[in-house]
Amino acid sequence: MAPSPFRRPSSAPAHPHRATARIGVSFNGELALKSRAEELARDLDLPLAIAGDPDFDLLLAVTSERLELCNARAPRPGPVYVDFTSLDLRPCSANLSRRQPLARAFGKKVRTIVDATAGYGQDALLLALMGFRVTAIERSPVVAALARDGLHRLVSLTGLTLSGRLQIVNGDSRALLPAIAPRPDAIYLDPMFPPKRRKSAAVKKEMRLLRELVGDDADALELLAISRSVAHDRVVVKRPDDAPPLAPDPSMSIAGKLVRYDVYLTRH
């Protein structure tokens, strides 16, 4: 694993909208999985859940195939897990084209990016495969664990080589960004927002459970201000195509089909 670029502060700022879902780590009954579940519970500082325990809202389930996040109160819809193998990751695919809006928002000079609101890690992975060196920060340890599991399975199944271009870090970006060394060329923000158009049940399920884990991004403006003071060249903010900019003074905007990328040049 690559060394962390962060000097950990002694304390992190309080999250203004932290979710309060009760989470436990479970396994499907196979004894071979018990030790993995126990280790994960220790790593995440979460209790080990016993089958049928009513004290949890969400369960992080260790299965023989993958890591899954389940709604303990309702079996339907099914579990959430990270599956990068469903993406078209061929070198010449549209997902990895430098002509697509996500890549164009970072320009030609940016080499290093911090994704400060990584979530399940899809955009961070795409940016890494485009050739950027990406550090992905996710403040929910459960979401970070799901993203790492999806990345591990992708590498195992496909033999994909990232050559150290993607690192997933658990922590609060508001505390970690000022401590990063060296400073990144760009910082990417994708604060949660309600979808404009009707989405599939799977996407709704993923976002619903994500909100239960991390709450609302009520600190997005604060994070943008910190990012603008840290990034060497620019901050890129992903927004719904019908939403106002997060801050009123973007240097430019790159439009996509459903979203827009607002670019705030910093040039420190």
C-alpha positions as a Python dict, from the first residue, in 0.01 Angstrom:
ca = {
    (1, 'M'): (0, 0, 0),
    (2, 'A'): (127, 347, -83),
    (3, 'P'): (222, 571, 210),
    (4, 'S'): (-48, 812, 318),
    (5, 'P'): (-4, 1171, 195),
    (6, 'F'): (-172, 1300, 510),
    (7, 'R'): (-44, 1408, 847),
    (8, 'R'): (-335, 1307, 1072),
    (9, 'P'): (-467, 1595, 1284),
    (10, 'S'): (-530, 1530, 1652),
    (11, 'S'): (-904, 1585, 1611),
    (12, 'A'): (-1150, 1611, 1324),
    (13, 'P'): (-1422, 1876, 1292),
    (14, 'A'): (-1768, 1771, 1393),
    (15, 'H'): (-1994, 1653, 1113),
    (16, 'P'): (-2298, 1884, 1110),
    (17, 'H'): (-2535, 1620, 972),
    (18, 'R'): (-2400, 1279, 1076),
    (19, 'A'): (-2646, 994, 1024),
    (20, 'T'): (-2733, 777, 1323),
    (21, 'A'): (-2807, 439, 1164),
    (22, 'R'): (-2714, 147, 1388),
    (23, 'I'): (-2469, -76, 1199),
    (24, 'G'): (-2334, -422, 1270),
    (25, 'V'): (-2107, -665, 1087),
    (26, 'S'): (-2256, -1004, 1002),
    (27, 'F'): (-2168, -1322, 812),
    (28, 'N'): (-2388, -1581, 648),
    (29, 'G'): (-2321, -1866, 891),
    (30, 'E'): (-2019, -2023, 726),
    (31, 'L'): (-1749, -2070, 988),
    (32, 'A'): (-1484, -1985, 729),
    (33, 'L'): (-1629, -1634, 713),
    (34, 'K'): (-1651, -1577, 1088),
    (35, 'S'): (-1287, -1474, 1132),
    (36, 'R'): (-1314, -1232, 838),
    (37, 'A'): (-1626, -1076, 989),
    (38, 'E'): (-1461, -1048, 1331),
    (39, 'E'): (-1154, -882, 1180),
    (40, 'L'): (-1367, -638, 981),
    (41, 'A'): (-1573, -553, 1291),
    (42, 'R'): (-1252, -476, 1480),
    (43, 'D'): (-1113, -266, 1195),
    (44, 'L'): (-1433, -59, 1167),
    (45, 'D'): (-1500, -52, 1543),
    (46, 'L'): (-1844, -202, 1488),
    (47, 'P'): (-2025, -478, 1680),
    (48, 'L'): (-2055, -828, 1540),
    (49, 'A'): (-2422, -894, 1470),
    (50, 'I'): (-2594, -1221, 1543),
    (51, 'A'): (-2857, -1345, 1298),
    (52, 'G'): (-3199, -1208, 1381),
    (53, 'D'): (-3063, -939, 1617),
    (54, 'P'): (-3322, -654, 1610),
    (55, 'D'): (-3078, -390, 1738),
    (56, 'F'): (-2939, -290, 1396),
    (57, 'D'): (-3070, -78, 1111),
    (58, 'L'): (-2799, -181, 864),
    (59, 'L'): (-2576, -487, 836),
    (60, 'L'): (-2238, -504, 665),
    (61, 'A'): (-2243, -866, 555),
    (62, 'V'): (-1935, -1073, 478),
    (63, 'T'): (-2022, -1333, 215),
    (64, 'S'): (-1811, -1578, 17),
    (65, 'E'): (-1846, -1356, -293),
    (66, 'R'): (-1827, -998, -167),
    (67, 'L'): (-1900, -741, 103),
    (68, 'E'): (-2265, -632, 111),
    (69, 'L'): (-2462, -360, 287),
    (70, 'C'): (-2809, -476, 381),
    (71, 'N'): (-3114, -308, 528),
    (72, 'A'): (-3176, -511, 844),
    (73, 'R'): (-3534, -386, 872),
    (74, 'A'): (-3648, -481, 521),
    (75, 'P'): (-3510, -759, 299),
    (76, 'R'): (-3630, -585, -17),
    (77, 'P'): (-3478, -431, -213),
    (78, 'G'): (-3168, -646, -191),
    (79, 'P'): (-2818, -563, -66),
    (80, 'V'): (-2588, -290, -194),
    (81, 'Y'): (-2236, -382, -306),
    (82, 'V'): (-1974, -224, -527),
    (83, 'D'): (-1937, -390, -867),
    (84, 'F'): (-1690, -212, -1092),
    (85, 'T'): (-1694, -505, -1337),
    (86, 'S'): (-2025, -375, -1475),
    (87, 'L'): (-1844, -67, -1612),
    (88, 'D'): (-1690, -58, -1958),
    (89, 'L'): (-1327, -4, -1862),
    (90, 'R'): (-1163, -80, -2197),
    (91, 'P'): (-888, 175, -2273),
    (92, 'C'): (-1077, 321, -2571),
    (93, 'S'): (-1423, 319, -2410),
    (94, 'A'): (-1633, 632, -2371),
    (95, 'N'): (-1597, 602, -1990),
    (96, 'L'): (-1222, 660, -2017),
    (97, 'S'): (-1216, 913, -2297),
    (98, 'R'): (-1031, 1236, -2219),
    (99, 'R'): (-1296, 1410, -2432),
    (100, 'Q'): (-1580, 1336, -2190),
    (101, 'P'): (-1696, 1616, -1954),
    (102, 'L'): (-1543, 1468, -1636),
    (103, 'A'): (-1195, 1456, -1787),
    (104, 'R'): (-1230, 1793, -1963),
    (105, 'A'): (-1316, 1958, -1632),
    (106, 'F'): (-963, 1881, -1508),
    (107, 'G'): (-785, 2015, -1815),
    (108, 'K'): (-451, 1907, -1962),
    (109, 'K'): (-211, 2012, -1685),
    (110, 'V'): (-363, 1835, -1384),
    (111, 'R'): (-180, 1519, -1277),
    (112, 'T'): (-284, 1461, -914),
    (113, 'I'): (-642, 1469, -785),
    (114, 'V'): (-799, 1428, -442),
    (115, 'D'): (-1158, 1304, -463),
    (116, 'A'): (-1273, 1451, -132),
    (117, 'T'): (-1625, 1299, -138),
    (118, 'A'): (-1547, 956, -283),
    (119, 'G'): (-1862, 761, -194),
    (120, 'Y'): (-1853, 420, -360),
    (121, 'G'): (-1549, 527, -563),
    (122, 'Q'): (-1667, 504, -925),
    (123, 'D'): (-1548, 849, -1037),
    (124, 'A'): (-1217, 802, -854),
    (125, 'L'): (-1159, 475, -1039),
    (126, 'L'): (-1246, 627, -1377),
    (127, 'L'): (-1008, 918, -1316),
    (128, 'A'): (-730, 680, -1214),
    (129, 'L'): (-781, 473, -1529),
    (130, 'M'): (-766, 793, -1736),
    (131, 'G'): (-412, 835, -1604),
    (132, 'F'): (-457, 1070, -1311),
    (133, 'R'): (-307, 984, -972),
    (134, 'V'): (-605, 984, -735),
    (135, 'T'): (-645, 983, -359),
    (136, 'A'): (-1008, 907, -273),
    (137, 'I'): (-1130, 1021, 71),
    (138, 'E'): (-1452, 877, 214),
    (139, 'R'): (-1563, 974, 564),
    (140, 'S'): (-1781, 668, 624),
    (141, 'P'): (-1559, 370, 711),
    (142, 'V'): (-1836, 137, 595),
    (143, 'V'): (-1860, 299, 250),
    (144, 'A'): (-1480, 303, 225),
    (145, 'A'): (-1475, -70, 304),
    (146, 'L'): (-1733, -138, 32),
    (147, 'A'): (-1528, 62, -220),
    (148, 'R'): (-1205, -122, -129),
    (149, 'D'): (-1385, -457, -161),
    (150, 'G'): (-1515, -364, -507),
    (151, 'L'): (-1170, -253, -617),
    (152, 'H'): (-1009, -571, -482),
    (153, 'R'): (-1258, -791, -666),
    (154, 'L'): (-1210, -593, -989),
    (155, 'V'): (-834, -641, -975),
    (156, 'S'): (-870, -1011, -884),
    (157, 'L'): (-1120, -1086, -1162),
    (158, 'T'): (-966, -882, -1444),
    (159, 'G'): (-598, -856, -1358),
    (160, 'L'): (-630, -480, -1397),
    (161, 'T'): (-315, -291, -1298),
    (162, 'L'): (-357, 54, -1148),
    (163, 'S'): (18, 101, -1078),
    (164, 'G'): (-54, 282, -751),
    (165, 'R'): (-272, 544, -918),
    (166, 'L'): (-565, 500, -676),
    (167, 'Q'): (-560, 510, -297),
    (168, 'I'): (-875, 495, -83),
    (169, 'V'): (-851, 675, 252),
    (170, 'N'): (-1110, 685, 531),
    (171, 'G'): (-1143, 1022, 705),
    (172, 'D'): (-1302, 1366, 711),
    (173, 'S'): (-1177, 1571, 417),
    (174, 'R'): (-1221, 1894, 610),
    (175, 'A'): (-949, 1778, 848),
    (176, 'L'): (-732, 1583, 602),
    (177, 'L'): (-706, 1831, 313),
    (178, 'P'): (-516, 2104, 501),
    (179, 'A'): (-266, 1839, 613),
    (180, 'I'): (-195, 1688, 271),
    (181, 'A'): (163, 1700, 143),
    (182, 'P'): (237, 1767, -131),
    (183, 'R'): (-79, 1955, -225),
    (184, 'P'): (-278, 1808, -517),
    (185, 'D'): (-320, 1980, -850),
    (186, 'A'): (-699, 1945, -823),
    (187, 'I'): (-970, 1851, -577),
    (188, 'Y'): (-1296, 1689, -687),
    (189, 'L'): (-1621, 1732, -494),
    (190, 'D'): (-1941, 1539, -557),
    (191, 'P'): (-2174, 1634, -270),
    (192, 'M'): (-2494, 1436, -250),
    (193, 'F'): (-2799, 1586, -414),
    (194, 'P'): (-3153, 1466, -485),
    (195, 'P'): (-3185, 1321, -837),
    (196, 'K'): (-3368, 1533, -1094),
    (197, 'R'): (-3497, 1245, -1302),
    (198, 'R'): (-3647, 914, -1204),
    (199, 'K'): (-3371, 665, -1135),
    (200, 'S'): (-3370, 287, -1128),
    (201, 'A'): (-3461, 107, -805),
    (202, 'A'): (-3098, -5, -766),
    (203, 'V'): (-2965, 348, -780),
    (204, 'K'): (-3231, 470, -539),
    (205, 'K'): (-3139, 189, -302),
    (206, 'E'): (-2769, 273, -314),
    (207, 'M'): (-2827, 641, -247),
    (208, 'R'): (-3082, 575, 25),
    (209, 'L'): (-2844, 352, 219),
    (210, 'L'): (-2558, 596, 159),
    (211, 'R'): (-2765, 874, 316),
    (212, 'E'): (-2842, 652, 615),
    (213, 'L'): (-2468, 602, 662),
    (214, 'V'): (-2334, 954, 614),
    (215, 'G'): (-2634, 1187, 641),
    (216, 'D'): (-2668, 1496, 422),
    (217, 'D'): (-2369, 1692, 293),
    (218, 'A'): (-2457, 2002, 493),
    (219, 'D'): (-2088, 2094, 507),
    (220, 'A'): (-2040, 2110, 130),
    (221, 'L'): (-1980, 2486, 124),
    (222, 'E'): (-1723, 2459, 403),
    (223, 'L'): (-1548, 2177, 218),
    (224, 'L'): (-1543, 2383, -103),
    (225, 'A'): (-1379, 2675, 79),
    (226, 'I'): (-1113, 2447, 226),
    (227, 'S'): (-1056, 2282, -112),
    (228, 'R'): (-1004, 2617, -285),
    (229, 'S'): (-734, 2703, -31),
    (230, 'V'): (-552, 2372, -85),
    (231, 'A'): (-571, 2280, -456),
    (232, 'H'): (-284, 2411, -670),
    (233, 'D'): (-482, 2453, -989),
    (234, 'R'): (-856, 2395, -952),
    (235, 'V'): (-1152, 2252, -768),
    (236, 'V'): (-1413, 2065, -972),
    (237, 'V'): (-1765, 2034, -830),
    (238, 'K'): (-2023, 1793, -975),
    (239, 'R'): (-2375, 1938, -974),
    (240, 'P'): (-2720, 1849, -1112),
    (241, 'D'): (-2768, 2017, -1449),
    (242, 'D'): (-3058, 2225, -1310),
    (243, 'A'): (-2898, 2325, -978),
    (244, 'P'): (-2722, 2653, -903),
    (245, 'P'): (-2344, 2645, -847),
    (246, 'L'): (-2235, 2546, -498),
    (247, 'A'): (-2055, 2884, -483),
    (248, 'P'): (-2161, 3167, -715),
    (249, 'D'): (-1829, 3228, -890),
    (250, 'P'): (-1714, 2925, -1095),
    (251, 'S'): (-1446, 3004, -1352),
    (252, 'M'): (-1619, 2782, -1608),
    (253, 'S'): (-1871, 2498, -1635),
    (254, 'I'): (-1857, 2178, -1839),
    (255, 'A'): (-2201, 2036, -1921),
    (256, 'G'): (-2279, 1665, -1934),
    (257, 'K'): (-2605, 1484, -2011),
    (258, 'L'): (-2747, 1486, -1657),
    (259, 'V'): (-2484, 1672, -1455),
    (260, 'R'): (-2257, 1972, -1479),
    (261, 'Y'): (-1897, 2019, -1365),
    (262, 'D'): (-1830, 2363, -1217),
    (263, 'V'): (-1460, 2452, -1220),
    (264, 'Y'): (-1307, 2693, -968),
    (265, 'L'): (-954, 2789, -1072),
    (266, 'T'): (-715, 2850, -781),
    (267, 'R'): (-364, 2875, -934),
    (268, 'H'): (-179, 2892, -602),
}
